[in-house]
């Protein structure tokens, strides 16, 4: 029963509900945009919301086991500061690096609130909260939690590398239509961590407290914000997300190594905060490298004068069997040259039971592919093209 009450208290956190609302709005905007620009939604399911629930629970359990096994201890003051900054960031700063940046800023704010630097820490101590002073172990635990944020984001990119294939149209300086793809997913993980002292028990008598040696600890479920938002203009989304996942996973490993070295080297809190800032900056470097790599690719997802370019593929449709990928250019449909969306569907109507395509792929190779389609429903083929522009 106590475990359930702890989980109920987690569900009362504003960060959880604002994160859920943010995920819902992201999914709703995507579906609405697809219906307005491509006749119907490429993926009508609110997958961002489903992942918010399922992945948060699964990864939260996994990270709680790891956290409690390592005995990660955090300050209640840092928890409050972190939750406040994370909540505000979701409301006013929906940027790509919000989770990692907010995590780093929360530790900077906690350091500024320490009694050695300001009177704020002394006031908090007078009210019975004696965990505001900086200590090496606390910041080492911060490095481990930062590794959790980065590692979890890398896992999400790997698990859902097929996500982020929804095209967004935008013109270039010459008015030519271009496409970008965006991967966006946020989670709020219920990560179990230790809080020193029994001040929570003094307020909530049912709160579990246990003693290790001469020290008392309580367990809370920390709402840990994880996720990212990344874009590509020239790379295949699935490949780009996997590459980004590998790099973020590498930064997570660096954070763990620094935490281990710092633990045995017994560094001062100021040096440890410098290491934490280094990991945050390294994450920014990874994201900048991701953008740099994309900008220096050759092919752009743009409209084409010869043929029609594939900019989206709806899941669970005949398009899955056509061996097509984003960026491919369909030159012929049912042996008829096509240069517009209208010509493509007119050619489809000539043969209501199957489709035969001549395609030039991203490697400039010509391929032939065909599959059966639903009789009388050519628009259910599942291929998304640039819509014809009105004169």
Secondary structure, 3 states (H helix, E strand, C coil): CHHHHHHHHHHCCHHHHHHHHHHHHHHHHHHHHHHHHCCCCCCCCCHHHHHHHHHHHHHHHHHHHHHHHHCCEECHHHHHHHHHHHHHHHHHCCCCCHHHHHHHHHHHHHHHCCCCCCCHHHHHHHCCCCCCCCCHHHHHHHHHHHHHHHHHHHHHHHHCCCCCCCEEEEECCCCCEEEEEEEEEEEEEEEEEEEECCHHHHHCCCCCEEEECCEEEEEEEEEEEEEEEEEECCCCHHHHHHHHHHHHHHHHHHHHHHHHHHHHHCCCHHHHHHHHHHHHHHHHHHHHHHHHHHHCCCCCCECCCCCEEEEEECCCCHHHHCCCCCCCEEEEECCEECCCHHHHHHHHHCCCCEEEEEEECCCCCEEEEEEECCCCCHHHCCEEECCCCCC
